[in-house]
Amino acid sequence: MNAGPSTCPAADILSKETTMPAIALVAAGARLGLSLGKIFGHQGFDVALIARSKQRLGELTDELTAEGVNTASFPADVTDRAALAAALHNAAERLGAIDVMHYSAPPAGNSEAVRNTGALDVSVDDLAPQIESICYGAITATRTVLPTMLAAGAGTLLYTTGASSVIPVPMFVGAGMAGAALRKWVVTLNSALADRGIYAGHVAIGAWIAGTPGTPHDAKPKHPDDIARLYWNLHVNRETADRLISA
């Protein structure tokens, strides 16, 4: 992959040396995002949180700080490409070069509309915001951190989608289409980067995560810490570029 020019001119910011590795959690959430911050933070990583909600960022920062994790937050909407790139540059300026990035943007729009978009309902107008959030945001984030990883000959890029990116699901069709496109790109990206010291991995989550609103009573949710440990293992072992977590 040709990383191309960064959207921010200060490329030297991303190559700043630091004594601690850093992970950037893009579109960090209160469950998996928090757990990834804890798991990587307890392994010696500084944590950069990027999300649209300043309130959520504040809450996550407080929780990770209480866990003894050095954490900094940078507000940005993943659909605002310039703001997203700037947030990642600011994170690198504050914490040093980004060694690991995780991207997990939720489907665009309200959950009711996303859930009720079936195969016969998908239109270009329905799909466009899903592609913007799930795919274009991921590409923007990747192109921002990748040049420094390439220069260092090391790095990890992690991406999360729902199971509809792998398995046909009657609902979530639009989000599944966008997720499938991201999945295909990540697996191909991993092959392109394999001999350059950089790993790219995709995880499709097909299980309820404990604490998720609306979890069915008969579900057997997985604890987010357990899922986050899987990401740590992918980072360390690089055994597969594509993983499905089933219920």
Backbone as CSV, one residue per row, in Angstrom:
resi,resn,N_x,N_y,N_z,CA_x,CA_y,CA_z,C_x,C_y,C_z
1,MET,0.843,-1.208,0.000,0.000,0.000,0.000,0.866,1.241,0.000
2,ASN,0.535,2.188,-0.835,1.229,3.461,-0.854,0.554,4.379,0.135
3,ALA,1.239,4.682,1.246,0.611,5.459,2.312,0.264,6.854,1.873
4,GLY,1.036,7.404,0.931,0.715,8.729,0.433,1.026,9.800,1.458
5,PRO,0.818,11.023,1.110,1.111,12.121,2.022,0.098,12.181,3.145
6,SER,0.561,12.575,4.326,-0.340,12.741,5.459,-1.159,14.004,5.284
7,THR,-2.316,14.029,5.941,-3.140,15.223,5.876,-2.574,16.333,6.751
8,CYS,-1.612,15.997,7.656,-0.951,17.014,8.451,0.508,17.067,8.032
9,PRO,1.090,18.245,7.879,2.448,18.353,7.362,3.525,17.949,8.339
10,ALA,3.221,17.955,9.622,4.264,17.721,10.617,4.532,16.234,10.776
11,ALA,5.134,15.609,9.760,5.409,14.177,9.804,6.383,13.838,10.916
12,ASP,7.224,14.815,11.288,8.193,14.546,12.346,7.505,14.298,13.679
13,ILE,6.290,14.798,13.846,5.555,14.556,15.084,5.324,13.066,15.277
14,LEU,4.980,12.369,14.191,4.673,10.958,14.283,5.917,10.107,14.483
15,SER,7.096,10.651,14.307,8.309,9.880,14.496,8.993,10.204,15.824
16,LYS,8.314,10.946,16.665,8.867,11.293,17.967,9.148,10.038,18.776
17,GLU,10.351,9.961,19.359,10.707,8.792,20.133,10.095,8.895,21.524
18,THR,9.780,7.737,22.087,9.224,7.692,23.424,9.700,6.433,24.106
19,THR,9.778,6.462,25.408,10.235,5.286,26.131,9.133,4.251,26.289
20,MET,7.892,4.637,26.107,6.760,3.728,26.253,6.043,3.585,24.919
21,PRO,5.628,2.346,24.571,4.833,2.194,23.355,3.467,2.835,23.545
22,ALA,2.811,3.152,22.444,1.508,3.817,22.520,0.500,3.116,21.621
23,ILE,-0.722,3.032,22.103,-1.832,2.514,21.310,-2.863,3.616,21.146
24,ALA,-3.377,3.775,19.942,-4.459,4.722,19.677,-5.744,3.932,19.477
25,LEU,-6.747,4.234,20.282,-8.051,3.583,20.189,-9.009,4.563,19.532
26,VAL,-9.289,4.326,18.259,-10.107,5.248,17.473,-11.563,4.820,17.553
27,ALA,-12.442,5.775,17.871,-13.854,5.511,18.153,-13.972,4.626,19.381
28,ALA,-13.195,4.971,20.401,-13.158,4.188,21.637,-14.513,4.190,22.330
29,GLY,-14.937,3.020,22.780,-16.224,2.878,23.446,-16.080,2.475,24.898
30,ALA,-17.209,2.436,25.588,-17.211,2.201,27.030,-17.012,0.742,27.416
31,ARG,-17.075,-0.167,26.452,-16.895,-1.579,26.775,-15.588,-2.112,26.181
32,LEU,-15.574,-2.437,24.892,-14.355,-2.980,24.307,-13.221,-1.960,24.338
33,GLY,-13.519,-0.705,24.040,-12.477,0.314,24.056,-11.828,0.439,25.424
34,LEU,-12.644,0.463,26.467,-12.112,0.551,27.826,-11.255,-0.668,28.146
35,SER,-11.742,-1.852,27.760,-10.991,-3.070,28.053,-9.674,-3.132,27.288
36,LEU,-9.683,-2.689,26.028,-8.434,-2.637,25.274,-7.445,-1.686,25.942
37,GLY,-7.945,-0.564,26.432,-7.082,0.370,27.143,-6.468,-0.257,28.376
38,LYS,-7.270,-1.044,29.112,-6.755,-1.701,30.314,-5.742,-2.789,29.963
39,ILE,-6.098,-3.648,28.996,-5.229,-4.776,28.664,-3.890,-4.287,28.119
40,PHE,-3.911,-3.370,27.161,-2.659,-2.864,26.600,-1.945,-1.963,27.613
41,GLY,-2.720,-1.178,28.361,-2.114,-0.306,29.363,-1.367,-1.080,30.430
42,HIS,-1.925,-2.199,30.862,-1.262,-3.017,31.877,-0.042,-3.748,31.322
43,GLN,0.087,-3.744,29.989,1.277,-4.311,29.355,2.327,-3.233,29.055
44,GLY,2.102,-2.043,29.589,3.098,-0.998,29.459,2.848,0.028,28.378
45,PHE,1.658,0.004,27.762,1.337,0.962,26.702,0.723,2.230,27.273
46,ASP,1.100,3.368,26.714,0.330,4.591,26.897,-0.882,4.490,25.975
47,VAL,-1.995,5.115,26.373,-3.244,4.963,25.626,-3.756,6.320,25.161
48,ALA,-3.981,6.427,23.858,-4.620,7.611,23.276,-6.051,7.245,22.912
49,LEU,-7.006,7.979,23.430,-8.419,7.741,23.158,-8.930,8.785,22.177
50,ILE,-9.589,8.325,21.123,-10.174,9.238,20.142,-11.648,8.873,19.977
51,ALA,-12.520,9.827,20.174,-13.958,9.610,20.028,-14.643,10.954,19.840
52,ARG,-15.886,10.906,19.393,-16.638,12.129,19.135,-17.114,12.784,20.424
53,SER,-17.502,11.979,21.403,-18.091,12.488,22.632,-17.031,12.877,23.658
54,LYS,-16.974,14.149,24.005,-16.032,14.590,25.021,-16.379,14.021,26.390
55,GLN,-17.682,13.841,26.644,-18.094,13.261,27.920,-17.597,11.827,28.045
56,ARG,-17.767,11.034,26.958,-17.292,9.649,26.990,-15.781,9.606,27.158
57,LEU,-15.080,10.477,26.443,-13.630,10.511,26.568,-13.203,10.812,27.998
58,GLY,-13.891,11.742,28.625,-13.559,12.084,30.003,-13.770,10.909,30.942
59,GLU,-14.886,10.198,30.751,-15.183,9.047,31.607,-14.173,7.927,31.413
60,LEU,-13.830,7.643,30.157,-12.865,6.581,29.880,-11.480,6.955,30.400
61,THR,-11.108,8.207,30.221,-9.802,8.665,30.713,-9.716,8.511,32.219
62,ASP,-10.777,8.895,32.918,-10.792,8.769,34.380,-10.664,7.306,34.803
63,GLU,-11.402,6.414,34.118,-11.362,4.998,34.498,-9.991,4.390,34.243
64,LEU,-9.387,4.702,33.107,-8.072,4.136,32.808,-7.000,4.729,33.713
65,THR,-7.112,6.004,34.006,-6.159,6.636,34.915,-6.228,5.989,36.288
66,ALA,-7.447,5.673,36.724,-7.622,4.994,38.011,-6.993,3.604,38.005
67,GLU,-6.865,3.018,36.799,-6.223,1.707,36.652,-4.699,1.824,36.561
68,GLY,-4.197,3.048,36.641,-2.763,3.256,36.557,-2.219,3.344,35.142
69,VAL,-3.117,3.580,34.175,-2.723,3.650,32.767,-2.551,5.111,32.356
70,ASN,-1.419,5.431,31.759,-1.193,6.789,31.265,-2.073,7.002,30.035
71,THR,-3.034,7.906,30.138,-4.070,8.058,29.118,-4.243,9.519,28.736
72,ALA,-4.472,9.740,27.445,-4.788,11.079,26.960,-5.920,10.967,25.952
73,SER,-6.789,11.958,25.894,-7.953,11.900,25.008,-7.913,13.025,23.990
74,PHE,-8.478,12.716,22.811,-8.449,13.650,21.689,-9.783,13.551,20.952
75,PRO,-10.671,14.525,21.123,-11.991,14.454,20.489,-11.922,14.612,18.978
76,ALA,-12.628,13.740,18.270,-12.724,13.836,16.811,-13.816,12.902,16.333
77,ASP,-14.545,13.339,15.327,-15.553,12.522,14.670,-14.861,11.785,13.527
78,VAL,-15.017,10.457,13.450,-14.306,9.693,12.421,-14.763,10.044,11.013
79,THR,-15.930,10.661,10.872,-16.384,11.062,9.541,-15.819,12.418,9.113
80,ASP,-15.138,13.090,10.029,-14.423,14.327,9.714,-12.956,13.936,9.525
81,ARG,-12.573,13.689,8.298,-11.259,13.096,8.032,-10.108,13.978,8.501
82,ALA,-10.216,15.270,8.271,-9.150,16.178,8.696,-9.021,16.188,10.215
83,ALA,-10.158,16.198,10.912,-10.130,16.213,12.376,-9.572,14.906,12.923
84,LEU,-9.919,13.790,12.279,-9.415,12.491,12.715,-7.901,12.411,12.553
85,ALA,-7.404,12.837,11.404,-5.959,12.828,11.184,-5.249,13.746,12.173
86,ALA,-5.836,14.914,12.423,-5.226,15.851,13.364,-5.190,15.269,14.770
87,ALA,-6.259,14.556,15.174,-6.296,13.943,16.500,-5.183,12.909,16.651
88,LEU,-4.938,12.123,15.603,-3.875,11.116,15.664,-2.500,11.780,15.708
89,HIS,-2.316,12.861,14.977,-1.062,13.608,15.047,-0.867,14.191,16.446
90,ASN,-1.926,14.730,17.008,-1.835,15.295,18.356,-1.517,14.213,19.382
91,ALA,-2.084,13.032,19.187,-1.809,11.915,20.091,-0.337,11.524,20.026
92,ALA,0.219,11.494,18.808,1.632,11.151,18.646,2.535,12.224,19.238
93,GLU,2.114,13.477,19.123,2.899,14.560,19.720,2.918,14.442,21.235
94,ARG,1.796,14.005,21.797,1.678,13.911,23.251,2.334,12.641,23.807
95,LEU,2.125,11.505,23.121,2.557,10.221,23.675,3.724,9.587,22.933
96,GLY,4.052,10.106,21.772,5.081,9.480,20.952,4.442,8.689,19.825
97,ALA,5.275,8.117,18.973,4.791,7.403,17.790,3.769,6.333,18.167
98,ILE,2.745,6.189,17.335,1.704,5.196,17.575,2.203,3.832,17.111
99,ASP,2.319,2.907,18.046,2.803,1.556,17.748,1.670,0.614,17.363
100,VAL,0.496,0.833,17.957,-0.685,0.008,17.686,-1.881,0.939,17.502
101,MET,-2.701,0.650,16.499,-3.946,1.396,16.316,-5.102,0.415,16.245
102,HIS,-6.186,0.744,16.931,-7.415,-0.035,16.825,-8.524,0.885,16.333
103,TYR,-9.248,0.423,15.300,-10.340,1.214,14.734,-11.628,0.408,14.829
104,SER,-12.641,1.010,15.411,-13.927,0.322,15.563,-15.061,1.332,15.559
105,ALA,-15.407,1.813,14.375,-16.490,2.789,14.287,-17.834,2.074,14.208
106,PRO,-18.836,2.524,14.943,-20.160,1.911,14.874,-20.858,2.282,13.577
107,PRO,-21.902,1.534,13.207,-22.687,1.909,12.019,-23.233,3.325,12.166
108,ALA,-23.360,4.018,11.064,-23.889,5.374,11.082,-25.408,5.345,11.234
109,GLY,-25.956,6.364,11.876,-27.407,6.455,12.031,-27.898,5.793,13.300
110,ASN,-29.203,5.917,13.538,-29.761,5.326,14.753,-29.883,3.817,14.610
111,SER,-29.795,3.113,15.735,-29.739,1.652,15.720,-30.989,1.027,15.116
112,GLU,-32.133,1.668,15.274,-33.384,1.134,14.732,-33.334,1.103,13.209
113,ALA,-32.864,2.195,12.603,-32.788,2.259,11.147,-31.755,1.279,10.607
114,VAL,-30.614,1.186,11.298,-29.556,0.264,10.870,-30.048,-1.173,10.934
115,ARG,-30.745,-1.506,12.009,-31.220,-2.877,12.221,-32.298,-3.266,11.210
116,ASN,-33.059,-2.304,10.753,-34.195,-2.605,9.885,-33.901,-2.434,8.400
117,THR,-32.636,-2.222,8.057,-32.278,-2.094,6.650,-31.938,-3.476,6.102
118,GLY,-32.901,-4.079,5.383,-32.694,-5.402,4.809,-32.122,-5.317,3.408
119,ALA,-31.909,-6.487,2.799,-31.288,-6.540,1.475,-32.114,-5.809,0.422
120,LEU,-33.439,-5.824,0.569,-34.303,-5.163,-0.411,-34.432,-3.667,-0.161
121,ASP,-33.951,-3.234,1.004,-34.109,-1.831,1.385,-32.882,-0.981,1.094
122,VAL,-31.731,-1.613,0.875,-30.478,-0.863,0.739,-30.510,0.032,-0.499
123,SER,-30.157,1.278,-0.287,-30.016,2.222,-1.396,-28.645,2.874,-1.279
124,VAL,-28.257,3.600,-2.297,-26.989,4.318,-2.253,-26.976,5.282,-1.072
125,ASP,-28.110,5.936,-0.845,-28.191,6.888,0.265,-28.050,6.188,1.615
126,ASP,-28.552,4.953,1.728,-28.404,4.193,2.968,-26.957,3.763,3.188
127,LEU,-26.327,3.341,2.119,-24.993,2.751,2.226,-23.895,3.794,2.404
128,ALA,-24.058,4.954,1.804,-22.994,5.962,1.812,-22.491,6.314,3.211
129,PRO,-23.378,6.609,4.182,-22.855,6.946,5.510,-22.175,5.774,6.207
130,GLN,-22.596,4.530,5.900,-21.934,3.363,6.491,-20.505,3.244,5.958
131,ILE,-20.353,3.439,4.658,-19.027,3.403,4.053,-18.149,4.513,4.628
132,GLU,-18.730,5.693,4.808,-17.979,6.837,5.338,-17.445,6.533,6.735
133,SER,-18.303,6.016,7.604,-17.917,5.773,8.988,-17.014,4.553,9.128
134,ILE,-17.433,3.449,8.530,-16.739,2.180,8.749,-15.484,2.046,7.895
135,CYS,-15.548,2.465,6.643,-14.402,2.287,5.734,-13.512,3.515,5.619
136,TYR,-14.101,4.650,5.265,-13.273,5.820,5.003,-12.549,6.300,6.259
137,GLY,-13.219,6.201,7.404,-12.554,6.574,8.649,-11.367,5.671,8.935
138,ALA,-11.553,4.367,8.686,-10.465,3.411,8.906,-9.284,3.697,7.989
139,ILE,-9.567,4.010,6.736,-8.500,4.304,5.781,-7.774,5.582,6.181
140,THR,-8.530,6.605,6.589,-7.922,7.866,7.016,-6.991,7.648,8.199
141,ALA,-7.480,6.919,9.204,-6.665,6.655,10.393,-5.410,5.873,10.030
142,THR,-5.578,4.884,9.170,-4.440,4.044,8.780,-3.388,4.842,8.037
143,ARG,-3.825,5.653,7.091,-2.873,6.438,6.295,-2.152,7.480,7.149
144,THR,-2.726,7.832,8.276,-2.079,8.795,9.161,-0.958,8.152,9.968
145,VAL,-1.185,6.948,10.485,-0.176,6.313,11.350,0.794,5.425,10.575
146,LEU,0.424,4.978,9.380,1.232,3.995,8.658,2.619,4.489,8.235
147,PRO,2.781,5.734,7.780,4.128,6.150,7.359,5.191,5.949,8.436
148,THR,4.862,6.252,9.687,5.839,6.075,10.759,6.096,4.607,11.031
149,MET,5.048,3.782,10.946,5.241,2.341,11.119,6.148,1.787,10.026
150,LEU,5.938,2.241,8.804,6.777,1.785,7.698,8.228,2.201,7.913
151,ALA,8.435,3.404,8.385,9.789,3.883,8.634,10.465,3.082,9.740
152,ALA,9.670,2.675,10.744,10.214,1.910,11.867,10.322,0.421,11.554
153,GLY,9.580,-0.035,10.553,9.570,-1.456,10.233,8.839,-2.277,11.276
154,ALA,7.849,-1.668,11.942,7.098,-2.357,12.992,5.779,-1.633,13.222
155,GLY,4.781,-2.389,13.675,3.493,-1.780,13.998,2.368,-2.780,13.893
156,THR,1.257,-2.450,14.524,0.065,-3.298,14.504,-1.157,-2.444,14.214
157,LEU,-1.972,-2.905,13.275,-3.216,-2.237,12.905,-4.362,-3.210,13.139
158,LEU,-5.290,-2.844,14.004,-6.405,-3.715,14.367,-7.726,-3.040,14.028
159,TYR,-8.681,-3.831,13.529,-9.969,-3.292,13.108,-11.078,-4.221,13.587
160,THR,-12.197,-3.636,13.975,-13.330,-4.420,14.459,-14.582,-4.089,13.664
161,THR,-15.325,-5.136,13.294,-16.651,-4.976,12.700,-17.584,-5.962,13.385
162,GLY,-18.847,-5.952,12.968,-19.791,-6.946,13.450,-19.736,-8.204,12.589
163,ALA,-20.401,-9.248,13.050,-20.384,-10.522,12.329,-21.021,-10.425,10.951
164,SER,-21.861,-9.405,10.722,-22.506,-9.258,9.413,-21.500,-8.955,8.307
165,SER,-20.268,-8.628,8.672,-19.223,-8.422,7.665,-18.704,-9.756,7.124
166,VAL,-19.025,-10.835,7.816,-18.549,-12.168,7.440,-19.699,-13.092,7.069
167,ILE,-20.779,-13.025,7.859,-21.923,-13.929,7.705,-23.137,-13.132,7.236
168,PRO,-23.815,-13.564,6.187,-25.023,-12.854,5.758,-26.061,-12.805,6.878
169,VAL,-26.553,-11.626,7.176,-27.540,-11.426,8.238,-28.713,-10.656,7.625
170,PRO,-29.951,-11.110,7.847,-31.111,-10.435,7.238,-31.197,-8.952,7.568
171,MET,-30.741,-8.574,8.766,-30.695,-7.158,9.112,-29.232,-6.711,9.164
172,PHE,-29.001,-5.454,9.398,-27.651,-4.880,9.384,-26.994,-5.027,8.010
173,VAL,-27.788,-5.042,6.942,-27.222,-5.307,5.627,-26.269,-4.187,5.194
174,GLY,-26.687,-2.939,5.354,-25.831,-1.831,4.952,-24.527,-1.816,5.723
175,ALA,-24.618,-1.943,7.048,-23.407,-1.970,7.874,-22.561,-3.187,7.541
176,GLY,-23.230,-4.311,7.242,-22.496,-5.516,6.883,-21.741,-5.363,5.577
177,MET,-22.347,-4.690,4.615,-21.675,-4.440,3.335,-20.420,-3.589,3.534
178,ALA,-20.552,-2.535,4.336,-19.401,-1.677,4.604,-18.337,-2.436,5.387
179,GLY,-18.785,-3.229,6.360,-17.846,-4.018,7.150,-17.126,-5.056,6.311
180,ALA,-17.842,-5.657,5.355,-17.222,-6.645,4.474,-16.140,-6.006,3.609
181,ALA,-16.402,-4.785,3.157,-15.397,-4.072,2.368,-14.154,-3.792,3.205
182,LEU,-14.366,-3.365,4.452,-13.235,-3.104,5.342,-12.467,-4.389,5.601
183,ARG,-13.185,-5.472,5.878,-12.545,-6.764,6.141,-11.660,-7.183,4.970
184,LYS,-12.189,-7.081,3.767,-11.424,-7.466,2.583,-10.158,-6.641,2.466
185,TRP,-10.261,-5.357,2.698,-9.098,-4.479,2.603,-8.060,-4.823,3.659
186,VAL,-8.501,-5.076,4.899,-7.560,-5.353,5.983,-6.777,-6.632,5.714
187,VAL,-7.462,-7.684,5.272,-6.773,-8.942,4.985,-5.757,-8.744,3.860
188,THR,-6.142,-7.985,2.835,-5.227,-7.698,1.730,-4.078,-6.816,2.200
189,LEU,-4.396,-5.856,3.052,-3.375,-4.960,3.609,-2.340,-5.757,4.392
190,ASN,-2.798,-6.728,5.176,-1.869,-7.537,5.960,-0.872,-8.266,5.051
191,SER,-1.359,-8.780,3.950,-0.467,-9.468,3.012,0.546,-8.503,2.407
192,ALA,0.082,-7.302,2.115,0.971,-6.312,1.504,2.046,-5.830,2.473
193,LEU,1.755,-5.882,3.773,2.680,-5.364,4.777,3.485,-6.448,5.477
194,ALA,3.199,-7.713,5.178,3.771,-8.825,5.929,5.292,-8.813,5.960
195,ASP,5.924,-8.438,4.858,7.387,-8.448,4.813,7.991,-7.111,5.218
196,ARG,7.161,-6.243,5.790,7.654,-4.922,6.218,7.493,-4.722,7.723
197,GLY,7.232,-5.829,8.430,7.194,-5.789,9.885,5.898,-5.296,10.486
198,ILE,4.868,-5.110,9.673,3.599,-4.561,10.164,2.489,-5.590,9.994
199,TYR,1.700,-5.741,11.033,0.583,-6.687,11.030,-0.735,-5.939,11.004
200,ALA,-1.657,-6.403,10.163,-3.018,-5.859,10.138,-3.992,-6.999,10.405
201,GLY,-4.883,-6.810,11.358,-5.818,-7.863,11.717,-7.236,-7.360,11.850
202,HIS,-8.187,-8.170,11.400,-9.608,-7.841,11.463,-10.314,-8.819,12.395
203,VAL,-11.177,-8.293,13.248,-11.980,-9.115,14.143,-13.447,-8.771,13.935
204,ALA,-14.254,-9.784,13.625,-15.699,-9.619,13.518,-16.328,-10.183,14.791
205,ILE,-17.086,-9.365,15.480,-17.676,-9.797,16.747,-19.121,-10.211,16.519
206,GLY,-19.379,-11.493,16.693,-20.720,-12.047,16.528,-21.311,-12.504,17.839
207,ALA,-20.895,-11.879,18.920,-21.397,-12.227,20.258,-21.769,-10.944,20.987
208,TRP,-22.688,-11.066,21.913,-23.042,-9.920,22.747,-21.902,-9.641,23.718
209,ILE,-21.592,-8.385,23.900,-20.583,-7.978,24.870,-21.292,-7.575,26.146
210,ALA,-20.841,-8.115,27.264,-21.476,-7.838,28.558,-21.583,-6.327,28.781
211,GLY,-22.768,-5.907,29.208,-23.012,-4.496,29.469,-23.629,-3.749,28.316
212,THR,-23.789,-4.418,27.152,-24.397,-3.761,26.003,-25.898,-3.597,26.213
213,PRO,-26.442,-2.386,26.095,-27.883,-2.198,26.251,-28.665,-3.060,25.263
214,GLY,-29.771,-3.640,25.718,-30.610,-4.438,24.847,-30.180,-5.881,24.694
215,THR,-29.205,-6.316,25.488,-28.763,-7.710,25.409,-29.923,-8.642,25.771
216,PRO,-30.254,-9.620,24.934,-31.361,-10.546,25.232,-31.107,-11.311,26.527
217,HIS,-32.195,-11.665,27.206,-32.074,-12.373,28.483,-31.446,-13.749,28.314
218,ASP,-31.657,-14.376,27.154,-31.124,-15.719,26.948,-29.728,-15.719,26.321
219,ALA,-29.141,-14.538,26.149,-27.804,-14.452,25.557,-26.743,-14.828,26.590
220,LYS,-25.596,-15.218,26.082,-24.454,-15.509,26.939,-23.337,-14.539,26.577
221,PRO,-23.446,-13.322,27.094,-22.489,-12.284,26.690,-21.068,-12.598,27.125
222,LYS,-20.123,-12.099,26.354,-18.710,-12.264,26.670,-18.199,-11.007,27.364
223,HIS,-17.351,-11.199,28.341,-16.787,-10.049,29.043,-15.828,-9.314,28.118
224,PRO,-15.914,-7.998,28.069,-15.036,-7.253,27.154,-13.552,-7.467,27.423
225,ASP,-13.173,-7.723,28.678,-11.756,-7.983,28.970,-11.283,-9.251,28.266
226,ASP,-12.159,-10.268,28.200,-11.791,-11.514,27.533,-11.597,-11.288,26.036
227,ILE,-12.457,-10.466,25.457,-12.312,-10.150,24.029,-11.048,-9.335,23.800
228,ALA,-10.782,-8.387,24.688,-9.592,-7.544,24.540,-8.313,-8.369,24.609
229,ARG,-8.301,-9.420,25.400,-7.112,-10.274,25.476,-6.855,-10.957,24.145
230,LEU,-7.911,-11.261,23.400,-7.738,-11.844,22.076,-6.976,-10.869,21.171
231,TYR,-7.306,-9.583,21.259,-6.600,-8.582,20.462,-5.126,-8.507,20.869
232,TRP,-4.873,-8.605,22.157,-3.474,-8.610,22.606,-2.728,-9.801,22.007
233,ASN,-3.373,-10.960,21.988,-2.745,-12.150,21.414,-2.504,-11.986,19.914
234,LEU,-3.444,-11.348,19.218,-3.238,-11.088,17.795,-2.037,-10.167,17.595
235,HIS,-1.935,-9.155,18.423,-0.811,-8.216,18.344,0.517,-8.934,18.569
236,VAL,0.556,-9.822,19.540,1.813,-10.490,19.900,2.152,-11.618,18.929
237,ASN,1.148,-12.453,18.594,1.421,-13.675,17.840,1.221,-13.563,16.337
238,ARG,0.351,-12.654,15.898,0.111,-12.421,14.468,-0.241,-13.718,13.723
239,GLU,-1.048,-14.563,14.340,-1.323,-15.876,13.762,-2.353,-15.839,12.637
240,THR,-3.250,-14.886,12.657,-4.270,-14.792,11.617,-4.620,-13.340,11.386
241,ALA,-5.040,-13.030,10.153,-5.428,-11.658,9.852,-6.934,-11.480,9.924
242,ASP,-7.656,-12.562,10.181,-9.118,-12.497,10.150,-9.676,-13.427,11.213
243,ARG,-10.472,-12.885,12.126,-10.982,-13.676,13.242,-12.455,-13.355,13.472
244,LEU,-13.257,-14.387,13.643,-14.672,-14.237,13.974,-14.902,-14.726,15.384
245,ILE,-15.492,-13.875,16.213,-15.863,-14.265,17.572,-17.334,-14.618,17.567
246,SER,-17.645,-15.875,17.780,-19.026,-16.348,17.753,-19.634,-16.340,19.135
247,ALA,-20.965,-16.371,19.173,-21.665,-16.389,20.464,-21.385,-17.684,21.204
